[in-house]
Amino acid sequence: MRQRNLEPTGRAAVRTGFTLMELLVVVAILVVLVGVATPMYMNYLEQSKKKLAKVNAVMLAGELKNFYVGHDDYPPQGDWSLVPLPPGKNPPLDPWNQVYHWALMPHNTIDGVMYVPVVWSSGPNRIPNDADDIYSEQ
């Protein structure tokens, strides 16, 4: 028969702390939770970048329209290095650190054809003119 460890008061000693098995179960649960949450979080980050690129593209298209209103003409198309930016200001970059592209696209109106600036990002894969590009007008 096993002997009990008795305290000076005569009661059985109370064991404190966790067993190794209890700690392993807790660690396993945490690993599963992290394994499930990480892909969801990474997807959330990617969707946020796409939404930011869309918002920035719309804003930049608006800035080009404002330029037209002030100068009665658009700046030379294509590269942002041809757009007169304020001194010390760099061309705008998308969330993937690539320069936004832009061009004038024809839009039919009642009065005829009107050219509107369209700004786009190359998207997550950084390859222009493919399926994942993000445009200011879609």
TIMI-2910 file (N, C-alpha, C, CB; in pm, 1 decimal, decimal comma, always signed):
<rs>
+----------+----------+----------+----------+----------+----------+----------+----------+----------+----------+----------+----------+------+
!      n_x !      n_y !      n_z !     ca_x !     ca_y !     ca_z !      c_x !      c_y !      c_z !     cb_x !     cb_y !     cb_z ! resn !
+----------+----------+----------+----------+----------+----------+----------+----------+----------+----------+----------+----------+------+
!    +83,1 !   -117,0 !     +0,0 !     +0,0 !     +0,0 !     +0,0 !    +88,1 !   +124,1 !     +0,0 !    -94,8 !     -0,6 !   +120,1 !  Met !
!    +44,0 !   +226,9 !    -80,6 !   +123,6 !   +348,8 !    -90,4 !   +103,6 !   +436,5 !    +30,7 !    +88,6 !   +425,7 !   -216,4 !  Arg !
!   +212,1 !   +501,2 !    +67,8 !   +200,4 !   +595,0 !   +178,1 !   +166,3 !   +731,6 !   +122,3 !   +330,6 !   +600,2 !   +261,6 !  Gln !
!    +90,3 !   +802,7 !   +197,8 !    +55,8 !   +938,5 !   +159,1 !   +151,3 !  +1034,3 !   +227,0 !    -90,6 !   +971,7 !   +195,3 !  Arg !
!   +186,1 !  +1138,6 !   +152,9 !   +264,8 !  +1244,7 !   +215,6 !   +169,6 !  +1331,8 !   +294,7 !   +343,8 !  +1328,8 !   +109,6 !  Asn !
!   +193,9 !  +1339,3 !   +420,2 !   +106,1 !  +1417,6 !   +505,8 !   +174,3 !  +1547,3 !   +545,1 !    +66,2 !  +1337,9 !   +630,7 !  Leu !
!    +93,9 !  +1652,4 !   +548,5 !   +144,2 !  +1780,5 !   +595,1 !   +145,5 !  +1776,6 !   +747,4 !    +57,3 !  +1899,6 !   +541,4 !  Glu !
!   +214,0 !  +1876,5 !   +806,8 !   +215,7 !  +1879,2 !   +953,1 !    +75,8 !  +1885,2 !  +1014,6 !   +296,4 !  +1997,4 !  +1000,7 !  Pro !
!    -22,6 !  +1933,7 !   +938,1 !   -158,6 !  +1941,8 !   +993,1 !   -229,3 !  +1808,2 !   +987,1 !   -240,1 !  +2046,0 !   +918,5 !  Thr !
!   -169,9 !  +1712,0 !   +916,0 !   -229,5 !  +1581,1 !   +909,2 !   -308,7 !  +1556,7 !   +781,9 !   -316,8 !  +1560,9 !  +1026,0 !  Gly !
!   -324,2 !  +1658,3 !   +693,7 !   -397,0 !  +1640,6 !   +567,8 !   -301,0 !  +1596,3 !   +457,9 !   -469,1 !  +1771,6 !   +527,1 !  Arg !
!   -356,5 !  +1539,4 !   +352,7 !   -274,5 !  +1496,2 !   +239,8 !   -219,1 !  +1618,8 !   +167,4 !   -356,9 !  +1407,2 !   +142,3 !  Ala !
!    -95,6 !  +1609,2 !   +117,0 !    -31,5 !  +1720,1 !    +45,1 !   -105,1 !  +1743,9 !    -87,5 !   +120,4 !  +1689,8 !    +19,6 !  Ala !
!   -125,3 !  +1871,4 !   -121,3 !   -191,7 !  +1907,6 !   -246,0 !    -84,3 !  +1937,6 !   -350,2 !   -287,4 !  +2030,5 !   -226,3 !  Val !
!    -95,0 !  +1870,3 !   -461,4 !     +3,3 !  +1889,0 !   -567,6 !    -34,7 !  +2012,6 !   -649,3 !    +12,1 !  +1762,6 !   -658,5 !  Arg !
!    +62,0 !  +2101,2 !   -678,1 !    +36,1 !  +2219,8 !   -759,1 !   +112,1 !  +2208,6 !   -890,0 !    +76,1 !  +2348,9 !   -683,5 !  Thr !
!    +66,9 !  +2284,7 !   -992,5 !   +134,1 !  +2284,9 !  -1122,5 !    +61,9 !  +2194,7 !  -1221,2 !   +279,6 !  +2240,4 !  -1107,7 !  Gly !
!   +117,9 !  +2187,1 !  -1341,7 !    +59,1 !  +2109,4 !  -1449,4 !   +148,0 !  +1990,3 !  -1481,2 !    +37,9 !  +2196,3 !  -1574,4 !  Phe !
!    +85,1 !  +1884,4 !  -1527,5 !   +164,2 !  +1769,6 !  -1570,9 !   +213,9 !  +1795,0 !  -1712,7 !    +81,0 !  +1638,0 !  -1563,9 !  Thr !
!   +309,2 !  +1717,4 !  -1754,4 !   +363,8 !  +1731,2 !  -1889,3 !   +254,7 !  +1705,3 !  -1993,4 !   +482,7 !  +1634,0 !  -1910,1 !  Leu !
!   +167,7 !  +1612,1 !  -1968,2 !    +61,0 !  +1581,1 !  -2063,2 !    -34,1 !  +1700,0 !  -2078,3 !    -16,8 !  +1456,0 !  -2018,1 !  Met !
!    -69,4 !  +1764,4 !  -1970,2 !   -156,9 !  +1880,8 !  -1978,6 !    -92,2 !  +1992,2 !  -2060,2 !   -191,8 !  +1931,6 !  -1838,6 !  Glu !
!    +35,7 !  +2015,5 !  -2040,3 !   +106,4 !  +2118,5 !  -2116,4 !   +112,9 !  +2083,2 !  -2264,9 !   +247,7 !  +2137,8 !  -2060,8 !  Leu !
!   +133,6 !  +1956,7 !  -2297,0 !   +138,1 !  +1914,9 !  -2436,8 !     +2,8 !  +1933,5 !  -2505,3 !   +182,0 !  +1769,1 !  -2446,7 !  Leu !
!   -105,3 !  +1906,0 !  -2435,2 !   -238,8 !  +1925,8 !  -2492,4 !   -262,3 !  +2073,6 !  -2521,8 !   -347,8 !  +1872,2 !  -2396,8 !  Val !
!   -225,1 !  +2161,0 !  -2429,1 !   -242,7 !  +2305,1 !  -2449,3 !   -158,9 !  +2352,4 !  -2568,3 !   -203,7 !  +2383,5 !  -2321,3 !  Val !
!    -34,3 !  +2307,3 !  -2577,6 !    +51,6 !  +2346,4 !  -2689,3 !     -6,8 !  +2296,0 !  -2820,9 !   +194,8 !  +2291,8 !  -2669,6 !  Val !
!    -59,7 !  +2174,0 !  -2823,9 !   -120,0 !  +2119,2 !  -2946,0 !   -240,7 !  +2202,2 !  -2988,8 !   -161,7 !  +1972,4 !  -2924,6 !  Ala !
!   -323,2 !  +2242,7 !  -2895,1 !   -438,9 !  +2326,9 !  -2926,9 !   -393,5 !  +2459,5 !  -2985,1 !   -525,3 !  +2350,7 !  -2801,8 !  Ile !
!   -291,7 !  +2520,8 !  -2926,8 !   -240,1 !  +2648,0 !  -2978,0 !   -183,5 !  +2633,1 !  -3118,7 !   -132,6 !  +2702,9 !  -2884,7 !  Leu !
!   -114,2 !  +2523,8 !  -3145,7 !    -58,4 !  +2500,4 !  -3279,2 !   -170,6 !  +2488,2 !  -3382,0 !    +29,5 !  +2373,0 !  -3280,2 !  Val !
!   -277,4 !  +2417,4 !  -3348,5 !   -390,3 !  +2403,0 !  -3440,5 !   -454,3 !  +2538,8 !  -3466,1 !   -494,8 !  +2304,0 !  -3384,2 !  Val !
!   -475,3 !  +2618,0 !  -3362,5 !   -535,5 !  +2750,8 !  -3379,0 !   -449,7 !  +2840,2 !  -3468,1 !   -555,9 !  +2817,4 !  -3242,5 !  Leu !
!   -319,0 !  +2840,0 !  -3447,0 !   -229,2 !  +2921,0 !  -3529,8 !   -229,9 !  +2870,0 !  -3673,5 !    -85,3 !  +2919,1 !  -3472,7 !  Val !
!   -232,8 !  +2739,7 !  -3691,4 !   -236,0 !  +2681,8 !  -3825,3 !   -360,9 !  +2718,0 !  -3902,6 !   -224,5 !  +2533,4 !  -3816,8 !  Gly !
!   -472,4 !  +2735,0 !  -3834,1 !   -597,2 !  +2773,3 !  -3899,8 !   -601,4 !  +2923,8 !  -3922,6 !   -718,3 !  +2728,6 !  -3816,3 !  Val !
!   -555,4 !  +3001,6 !  -3827,3 !   -567,5 !  +3147,1 !  -3834,9 !   -468,0 !  +3211,1 !  -3931,3 !   -549,2 !  +3206,3 !  -3698,2 !  Ala !
!   -350,1 !  +3155,0 !  -3947,7 !   -247,8 !  +3218,0 !  -4031,3 !   -291,1 !  +3231,6 !  -4177,2 !   -119,4 !  +3138,2 !  -4024,0 !  Thr !
!   -341,4 !  +3127,7 !  -4243,7 !   -385,4 !  +3147,1 !  -4383,0 !   -499,1 !  +3248,4 !  -4395,8 !   -429,7 !  +3014,4 !  -4441,9 !  Pro !
!   -589,8 !  +3249,4 !  -4298,3 !   -698,9 !  +3346,5 !  -4302,1 !   -644,6 !  +3488,5 !  -4292,0 !   -799,2 !  +3319,7 !  -4188,8 !  Met !
!   -547,2 !  +3508,2 !  -4206,1 !   -487,1 !  +3640,3 !  -4187,9 !   -411,2 !  +3682,7 !  -4313,9 !   -392,4 !  +3640,1 !  -4065,9 !  Tyr !
!   -337,6 !  +3591,3 !  -4375,2 !   -262,4 !  +3624,5 !  -4496,4 !   -358,6 !  +3660,3 !  -4610,2 !   -171,0 !  +3506,3 !  -4538,1 !  Met !
!   -470,4 !  +3590,1 !  -4621,4 !   -571,2 !  +3622,6 !  -4722,3 !   -630,1 !  +3760,5 !  -4695,8 !   -682,8 !  +3516,2 !  -4724,1 !  Asn !
!   -655,2 !  +3791,6 !  -4570,4 !   -706,7 !  +3922,3 !  -4533,1 !   -608,5 !  +4032,0 !  -4574,3 !   -733,8 !  +3928,2 !  -4382,0 !  Tyr !
!   -479,2 !  +4011,5 !  -4551,6 !   -379,1 !  +4110,3 !  -4589,9 !   -376,9 !  +4131,0 !  -4741,3 !   -241,0 !  +4067,6 !  -4540,7 !  Leu !
!   -385,6 !  +4023,2 !  -4817,3 !   -383,0 !  +4033,3 !  -4963,6 !   -506,0 !  +4107,1 !  -5014,7 !   -374,8 !  +3893,5 !  -5027,5 !  Glu !
!   -622,7 !  +4078,0 !  -4958,3 !   -744,5 !  +4148,5 !  -4998,7 !   -735,8 !  +4297,4 !  -4964,0 !   -867,8 !  +4085,5 !  -4931,1 !  Gln !
!   -674,6 !  +4329,0 !  -4850,8 !   -657,7 !  +4469,1 !  -4811,1 !   -567,3 !  +4542,2 !  -4909,2 !   -600,0 !  +4478,5 !  -4668,8 !  Ser !
!   -461,7 !  +4477,7 !  -4954,8 !   -371,7 !  +4539,9 !  -5052,9 !   -444,9 !  +4565,8 !  -5184,7 !   -248,0 !  +4450,3 !  -5077,5 !  Lys !
!   -528,2 !  +4471,7 !  -5227,0 !   -602,5 !  +4490,2 !  -5351,2 !   -700,7 !  +4606,2 !  -5339,4 !   -676,9 !  +4361,8 !  -5388,6 !  Lys !
!   -768,7 !  +4616,9 !  -5226,1 !   -862,2 !  +4728,1 !  -5205,6 !   -787,9 !  +4861,4 !  -5200,8 !   -942,5 !  +4707,8 !  -5075,8 !  Lys !
!   -671,9 !  +4864,0 !  -5136,5 !   -591,7 !  +4986,5 !  -5131,0 !   -545,6 !  +5026,4 !  -5270,4 !   -470,4 !  +4968,0 !  -5038,2 !  Leu !
!   -503,3 !  +4930,4 !  -5351,9 !   -460,3 !  +4960,1 !  -5488,5 !   -576,2 !  +5018,2 !  -5569,4 !   -405,4 !  +4833,0 !  -5557,0 !  Ala !
!   -696,0 !  +4963,9 !  -5552,5 !   -813,6 !  +5015,2 !  -5624,3 !   -844,3 !  +5158,5 !  -5582,5 !   -936,2 !  +4925,4 !  -5598,7 !  Lys !
!   -843,4 !  +5184,5 !  -5452,0 !   -871,6 !  +5319,5 !  -5401,9 !   -767,0 !  +5418,3 !  -5453,2 !   -875,0 !  +5320,5 !  -5247,2 !  Val !
!   -640,5 !  +5380,0 !  -5448,5 !   -534,3 !  +5469,0 !  -5496,6 !   -546,5 !  +5493,9 !  -5646,7 !   -396,5 !  +5409,8 !  -5464,5 !  Asn !
!   -581,1 !  +5391,3 !  -5724,3 !   -595,9 !  +5408,0 !  -5868,7 !   -709,0 !  +5505,9 !  -5900,4 !   -622,5 !  +5272,2 !  -5936,0 !  Ala !
!   -820,8 !  +5494,6 !  -5830,2 !   -932,4 !  +5587,2 !  -5850,1 !   -889,8 !  +5729,0 !  -5812,6 !  -1055,6 !  +5543,6 !  -5766,5 !  Val !
!   -816,8 !  +5742,6 !  -5701,3 !   -770,8 !  +5874,6 !  -5657,9 !   -674,8 !  +5936,5 !  -5760,4 !   -702,0 !  +5864,3 !  -5520,5 !  Met !
!   -582,5 !  +5856,2 !  -5812,4 !   -487,1 !  +5908,0 !  -5910,6 !   -555,9 !  +5945,5 !  -6041,5 !   -377,8 !  +5805,1 !  -5937,3 !  Leu !
!   -656,8 !  +5869,7 !  -6082,4 !   -733,6 !  +5906,5 !  -6201,4 !   -803,3 !  +6040,9 !  -6179,0 !   -837,6 !  +5796,3 !  -6236,1 !  Ala !
!   -853,9 !  +6062,2 !  -6059,7 !   -914,1 !  +6191,5 !  -6025,8 !   -812,2 !  +6304,3 !  -6029,6 !   -978,2 !  +6185,2 !  -5888,3 !  Gly !
!   -690,9 !  +6276,8 !  -5984,2 !   -585,0 !  +6378,8 !  -5989,1 !   -549,4 !  +6413,7 !  -6133,6 !   -459,3 !  +6329,8 !  -5914,1 !  Glu !
!   -549,4 !  +6314,2 !  -6221,1 !   -522,6 !  +6341,6 !  -6363,0 !   -635,5 !  +6424,3 !  -6424,6 !   -504,9 !  +6209,5 !  -6441,3 !  Leu !
!   -759,6 !  +6397,6 !  -6384,8 !   -871,1 !  +6479,5 !  -6432,8 !   -857,7 !  +6622,6 !  -6382,9 !  -1005,5 !  +6419,9 !  -6387,7 !  Lys !
!   -814,4 !  +6639,7 !  -6256,5 !   -791,1 !  +6773,9 !  -6203,1 !   -680,3 !  +6844,6 !  -6280,0 !   -755,5 !  +6767,0 !  -6054,2 !  Asn !
!   -577,4 !  +6771,4 !  -6319,0 !   -469,4 !  +6828,9 !  -6398,5 !   -525,4 !  +6880,6 !  -6530,9 !   -357,3 !  +6724,4 !  -6423,4 !  Phe !
!   -614,1 !  +6802,2 !  -6591,3 !   -675,6 !  +6842,4 !  -6717,8 !   -756,1 !  +6970,7 !  -6700,8 !   -765,6 !  +6730,4 !  -6771,6 !  Tyr !
!   -830,4 !  +6980,0 !  -6592,4 !   -911,5 !  +7099,5 !  -6568,0 !   -822,1 !  +7222,4 !  -6553,9 !   -998,2 !  +7081,4 !  -6441,3 !  Val !
!   -708,9 !  +7207,4 !  -6486,8 !   -619,7 !  +7321,5 !  -6464,5 !   -533,1 !  +7358,3 !  -6583,1 !   -532,2 !  +7293,5 !  -6349,4 !  Gly !
!   -505,8 !  +7262,3 !  -6672,8 !   -411,0 !  +7288,1 !  -6782,0 !   -471,3 !  +7269,2 !  -6921,5 !   -291,4 !  +7197,6 !  -6767,2 !  His !
!   -598,1 !  +7233,4 !  -6930,4 !   -665,9 !  +7206,5 !  -7057,3 !   -598,7 !  +7098,1 !  -7140,9 !   -673,6 !  +7332,5 !  -7137,5 !  Asp !
!   -523,9 !  +7013,8 !  -7079,2 !   -460,7 !  +6901,9 !  -7147,3 !   -410,2 !  +6804,0 !  -7041,9 !   -344,6 !  +6950,2 !  -7239,8 !  Asp !
!   -397,7 !  +6677,8 !  -7081,8 !   -340,1 !  +6578,5 !  -6992,1 !   -188,6 !  +6579,0 !  -7007,3 !   -397,8 !  +6437,5 !  -7020,9 !  Tyr !
!   -115,5 !  +6536,7 !  -6903,1 !    +29,6 !  +6521,9 !  -6920,0 !    +58,5 !  +6409,0 !  -7018,6 !    +99,0 !  +6494,1 !  -6783,4 !  Pro !
!   +181,9 !  +6398,2 !  -7066,5 !   +214,0 !  +6287,7 !  -7158,3 !   +178,8 !  +6153,3 !  -7095,3 !   +363,8 !  +6290,4 !  -7196,6 !  Pro !
!   +122,4 !  +6063,6 !  -7175,4 !    +73,2 !  +5935,8 !  -7124,1 !   +185,2 !  +5839,7 !  -7089,6 !    -18,3 !  +5871,7 !  -7224,5 !  Gln !
!   +148,3 !  +5745,0 !  -7005,7 !   +236,1 !  +5631,7 !  -6979,2 !   +306,2 !  +5637,8 !  -6846,7 !   +336,4 !  +5621,0 !  -7085,2 !  Gly !
!   +429,1 !  +5678,4 !  -6848,7 !   +514,5 !  +5673,8 !  -6730,5 !   +490,4 !  +5796,3 !  -6642,9 !   +662,7 !  +5665,0 !  -6770,9 !  Asp !
!   +491,1 !  +5775,1 !  -6513,3 !   +470,4 !  +5886,6 !  -6420,4 !   +588,4 !  +5981,9 !  -6420,9 !   +446,9 !  +5834,6 !  -6279,2 !  Trp !
!   +704,6 !  +5941,0 !  -6475,1 !   +818,6 !  +6033,0 !  -6479,8 !   +790,3 !  +6147,4 !  -6576,8 !   +947,6 !  +5958,1 !  -6521,3 !  Ser !
!   +692,3 !  +6129,9 !  -6668,1 !   +655,6 !  +6235,3 !  -6761,6 !   +551,9 !  +6331,0 !  -6703,1 !   +602,7 !  +6174,3 !  -6889,6 !  Leu !
!   +489,8 !  +6292,5 !  -6593,0 !   +390,3 !  +6377,0 !  -6527,3 !   +463,4 !  +6476,7 !  -6438,7 !   +288,7 !  +6291,8 !  -6444,0 !  Val !
!   +432,2 !  +6605,4 !  -6453,4 !   +500,9 !  +6704,1 !  -6369,4 !   +459,2 !  +6691,8 !  -6222,9 !   +472,2 !  +6846,0 !  -6420,0 !  Pro !
!   +545,3 !  +6632,6 !  -6142,6 !   +519,3 !  +6616,0 !  -5999,3 !   +586,4 !  +6729,1 !  -5922,9 !   +570,1 !  +6477,8 !  -5948,7 !  Leu !
!   +536,4 !  +6760,0 !  -5804,2 !   +602,9 !  +6862,1 !  -5722,9 !   +747,8 !  +6821,3 !  -5694,2 !   +525,9 !  +6884,6 !  -5590,4 !  Pro !
!   +836,1 !  +6920,2 !  -5672,1 !   +976,7 !  +6887,6 !  -5643,5 !   +989,5 !  +6794,3 !  -5522,9 !  +1057,0 !  +7016,2 !  -5618,5 !  Pro !
!  +1074,5 !  +6694,8 !  -5536,0 !  +1098,6 !  +6600,0 !  -5428,1 !   +992,6 !  +6492,9 !  -5413,6 !  +1110,2 !  +6672,8 !  -5301,0 !  Gly !
!   +891,4 !  +6494,0 !  -5498,6 !   +782,4 !  +6395,5 !  -5491,6 !   +810,6 !  +6282,8 !  -5590,0 !   +644,2 !  +6461,9 !  -5522,1 !  Lys !
!   +804,0 !  +6160,0 !  -5542,3 !   +827,1 !  +6042,8 !  -5626,4 !   +696,8 !  +5996,7 !  -5689,8 !   +890,0 !  +5928,6 !  -5544,7 !  Asn !
!   +705,0 !  +5921,9 !  -5801,4 !   +582,1 !  +5867,5 !  -5860,4 !   +511,1 !  +5776,6 !  -5761,0 !   +613,5 !  +5790,2 !  -5990,4 !  Pro !
!   +378,2 !  +5769,9 !  -5769,2 !   +303,2 !  +5686,5 !  -5674,4 !   +331,4 !  +5537,8 !  -5695,7 !   +153,0 !  +5713,3 !  -5687,8 !  Pro !
!   +342,6 !  +5465,1 !  -5585,4 !   +367,5 !  +5321,0 !  -5588,8 !   +245,2 !  +5246,0 !  -5537,5 !   +492,3 !  +5284,6 !  -5504,8 !  Leu !
!   +220,5 !  +5129,2 !  -5594,1 !   +110,5 !  +5046,1 !  -5546,6 !   +155,6 !  +4968,6 !  -5422,1 !    +62,4 !  +4948,7 !  -5658,5 !  Asp !
!    +67,7 !  +4892,3 !  -5357,8 !   +106,5 !  +4818,6 !  -5236,1 !   +216,8 !  +4715,4 !  -5257,2 !    -13,4 !  +4749,6 !  -5179,7 !  Pro !
!   +247,2 !  +4681,6 !  -5383,3 !   +354,2 !  +4585,2 !  -5412,8 !   +480,4 !  +4656,1 !  -5461,1 !   +307,3 !  +4483,6 !  -5518,5 !  Trp !
!   +488,8 !  +4786,9 !  -5432,6 !   +604,1 !  +4872,1 !  -5465,4 !   +633,6 !  +4879,6 !  -5614,8 !   +726,5 !  +4821,6 !  -5393,6 !  Asn !
!   +528,8 !  +4880,1 !  -5695,4 !   +541,1 !  +4899,9 !  -5839,6 !   +473,0 !  +5031,8 !  -5876,1 !   +478,3 !  +4780,0 !  -5919,0 !  Gln !
!   +521,9 !  +5096,8 !  -5980,0 !   +463,5 !  +5223,8 !  -6023,3 !   +328,0 !  +5197,1 !  -6089,3 !   +559,1 !  +5298,7 !  -6121,6 !  Val !
!   +228,5 !  +5282,8 !  -6059,3 !    +99,5 !  +5274,6 !  -6126,3 !   +117,2 !  +5314,0 !  -6273,4 !     -5,9 !  +5366,2 !  -6055,9 !  Tyr !
!    +39,5 !  +5252,2 !  -6361,1 !    +39,7 !  +5284,8 !  -6503,4 !    -86,9 !  +5364,3 !  -6533,2 !    +47,9 !  +5155,4 !  -6592,2 !  His !
!    -84,3 !  +5441,4 !  -6641,9 !   -206,0 !  +5512,3 !  -6678,6 !   -207,7 !  +5538,7 !  -6828,2 !   -218,1 !  +5643,9 !  -6600,6 !  Trp !
!   -328,5 !  +5556,1 !  -6880,3 !   -347,9 !  +5587,3 !  -7021,5 !   -484,0 !  +5654,4 !  -7037,5 !   -337,7 !  +5458,5 !  -7110,2 !  Ala !
!   -501,6 !  +5722,3 !  -7149,6 !   -630,6 !  +5782,5 !  -7182,7 !   -711,1 !  +5681,1 !  -7262,3 !   -612,9 !  +5915,9 !  -7262,8 !  Leu !
!   -830,8 !  +5651,9 !  -7215,2 !   -917,6 !  +5555,3 !  -7281,3 !  -1040,1 !  +5627,7 !  -7336,5 !   -959,7 !  +5442,2 !  -7183,4 !  Met !
!  -1082,6 !  +5591,6 !  -7456,8 !  -1201,4 !  +5657,1 !  -7514,8 !  -1329,7 !  +5609,3 !  -7447,7 !  -1208,9 !  +5630,4 !  -7666,0 !  Pro !
!  -1417,7 !  +5704,7 !  -7420,9 !  -1551,3 !  +5675,3 !  -7367,8 !  -1652,4 !  +5747,2 !  -7455,6 !  -1565,2 !  +5719,4 !  -7216,8 !  His !
!  -1752,5 !  +5674,0 !  -7499,3 !  -1857,1 !  +5734,6 !  -7583,1 !  -1952,1 !  +5815,3 !  -7496,0 !  -1935,3 !  +5625,9 !  -7662,0 !  Asn !
!  -1980,9 !  +5936,7 !  -7539,2 !  -2077,4 !  +6022,8 !  -7471,5 !  -2179,2 !  +6070,1 !  -7574,8 !  -2006,7 !  +6144,4 !  -7401,6 !  Thr !
!  -2274,4 !  +6147,9 !  -7530,9 !  -2375,7 !  +6202,1 !  -7621,6 !  -2310,6 !  +6294,4 !  -7724,7 !  -2484,6 !  +6278,3 !  -7542,5 !  Ile !
!  -2210,3 !  +6369,3 !  -7681,1 !  -2144,0 !  +6465,7 !  -7769,3 !  -2035,0 !  +6403,8 !  -7855,4 !  -2085,0 !  +6576,6 !  -7687,7 !  Asp !
!  -2006,7 !  +6277,1 !  -7839,3 !  -1900,2 !  +6212,4 !  -7916,3 !  -1811,3 !  +6131,4 !  -7824,3 !  -1816,8 !  +6316,4 !  -7993,1 !  Gly !
!  -1685,8 !  +6123,9 !  -7861,6 !  -1589,7 !  +6046,0 !  -7783,6 !  -1514,0 !  +6139,7 !  -7690,1 !  -1491,1 !  +5969,0 !  -7876,7 !  Val !
!  -1503,1 !  +6097,0 !  -7563,9 !  -1428,8 !  +6173,4 !  -7464,6 !  -1320,3 !  +6081,4 !  -7407,9 !  -1523,7 !  +6228,2 !  -7350,7 !  Met !
!  -1200,9 !  +6134,5 !  -7390,3 !  -1091,5 !  +6053,6 !  -7337,4 !  -1080,3 !  +6074,1 !  -7187,0 !   -958,1 !  +6088,9 !  -7407,0 !  Tyr !
!  -1077,7 !  +5962,7 !  -7115,0 !  -1075,5 !  +5964,5 !  -6969,1 !   -950,8 !  +5889,2 !  -6922,0 !  -1206,3 !  +5900,7 !  -6909,4 !  Val !
!   -880,4 !  +5943,6 !  -6823,4 !   -762,9 !  +5870,7 !  -6774,5 !   -803,3 !  +5746,8 !  -6694,1 !   -675,6 !  +5962,8 !  -6688,2 !  Pro !
!   -735,9 !  +5636,6 !  -6721,0 !   -755,2 !  +5512,6 !  -6646,2 !   -620,0 !  +5476,0 !  -6586,2 !   -811,8 !  +5396,4 !  -6738,0 !  Val !
!   -619,2 !  +5453,8 !  -6456,5 !   -496,3 !  +5419,6 !  -6384,6 !   -507,5 !  +5274,5 !  -6340,8 !   -472,6 !  +5514,7 !  -6261,3 !  Val !
!   -396,1 !  +5201,0 !  -6347,8 !   -399,5 !  +5062,1 !  -6304,0 !   -269,4 !  +5020,1 !  -6238,8 !   -429,6 !  +4971,4 !  -6420,6 !  Trp !
!   -283,1 !  +4916,8 !  -6156,5 !   -170,3 !  +4853,9 !  -6088,6 !   -147,9 !  +4718,0 !  -6152,8 !   -195,6 !  +4840,7 !  -5934,1 !  Ser !
!    -24,1 !  +4672,7 !  -6154,8 !     +7,1 !  +4541,2 !  -6211,7 !    -41,8 !  +4427,3 !  -6122,9 !   +157,1 !  +4528,1 !  -6233,9 !  Ser !
!    -83,7 !  +4456,7 !  -6002,0 !   -138,6 !  +4354,7 !  -5913,5 !    -33,4 !  +4275,8 !  -5838,3 !   -222,6 !  +4261,1 !  -5991,7 !  Gly !
!    -76,8 !  +4174,1 !  -5764,9 !    +14,2 !  +4097,7 !  -5678,9 !   +128,4 !  +4028,4 !  -5752,2 !    -63,4 !  +3995,6 !  -5604,4 !  Pro !
!   +105,1 !  +3986,2 !  -5878,1 !   +213,4 !  +3915,0 !  -5946,9 !   +311,1 !  +4009,8 !  -6017,5 !   +154,7 !  +3817,9 !  -6048,1 !  Asn !
!   +281,0 !  +4139,7 !  -6015,6 !   +369,0 !  +4244,0 !  -6070,6 !   +393,3 !  +4231,6 !  -6221,0 !   +501,2 !  +4240,6 !  -5999,3 !  Arg !
!   +304,3 !  +4164,0 !  -6292,4 !   +316,0 !  +4150,3 !  -6436,6 !   +203,6 !  +4232,3 !  -6499,9 !   +309,5 !  +3999,3 !  -6480,9 !  Ile !
!   +238,0 !  +4334,9 !  -6580,2 !   +132,5 !  +4419,1 !  -6637,5 !    +52,2 !  +4345,7 !  -6745,4 !   +193,5 !  +4546,2 !  -6696,2 !  Pro !
!    -68,6 !  +4392,5 !  -6765,0 !   -159,3 !  +4345,3 !  -6869,7 !   -194,2 !  +4197,0 !  -6858,3 !    -98,2 !  +4371,4 !  -7004,2 !  Asn !
!   -228,4 !  +4153,9 !  -6737,9 !   -279,5 !  +4017,9 !  -6721,4 !   -403,1 !  +4021,3 !  -6632,1 !   -170,6 !  +3924,1 !  -6661,2 !  Asp !
!   -450,8 !  +3907,5 !  -6591,7 !   -580,4 !  +3895,5 !  -6525,1 !   -587,8 !  +3961,0 !  -6387,8 !   -615,1 !  +3752,5 !  -6511,5 !  Ala !
!   -476,9 !  +3974,4 !  -6318,0 !   -487,5 !  +4027,6 !  -6181,3 !   -461,8 !  +4178,0 !  -6171,4 !   -390,8 !  +3955,3 !  -6091,9 !  Asp !
!   -455,6 !  +4248,0 !  -6284,1 !   -437,9 !  +4392,9 !  -6280,4 !   -559,3 !  +4458,3 !  -6214,2 !   -416,7 !  +4449,4 !  -6423,4 !  Asp !
!   -534,6 !  +4570,9 !  -6147,9 !   -639,9 !  +4640,9 !  -6074,1 !   -655,6 !  +4778,8 !  -6137,4 !   -606,0 !  +4651,7 !  -5919,7 !  Ile !
!   -773,1 !  +4806,4 !  -6193,4 !   -798,8 !  +4929,1 !  -6268,5 !   -883,0 !  +5027,4 !  -6188,1 !   -868,4 !  +4896,7 !  -6400,1 !  Tyr !
!   -868,1 !  +5156,2 !  -6222,2 !   -947,7 !  +5259,2 !  -6156,6 !  -1092,4 !  +5252,6 !  -6203,5 !   -889,0 !  +5398,4 !  -6183,8 !  Ser !
!  -1116,7 !  +5204,6 !  -6325,7 !  -1252,6 !  +5193,1 !  -6377,9 !  -1273,7 !  +5051,3 !  -6428,3 !  -1278,6 !  +5296,6 !  -6491,2 !  Glu !
!  -1371,7 !  +4983,7 !  -6370,5 !  -1404,8 !  +4848,4 !  -6416,9 !  -1552,2 !  +4827,7 !  -6412,8 !  -1335,0 !  +4742,1 !  -6333,4 !  Gln !
+----------+----------+----------+----------+----------+----------+----------+----------+----------+----------+----------+----------+------+
</rs>
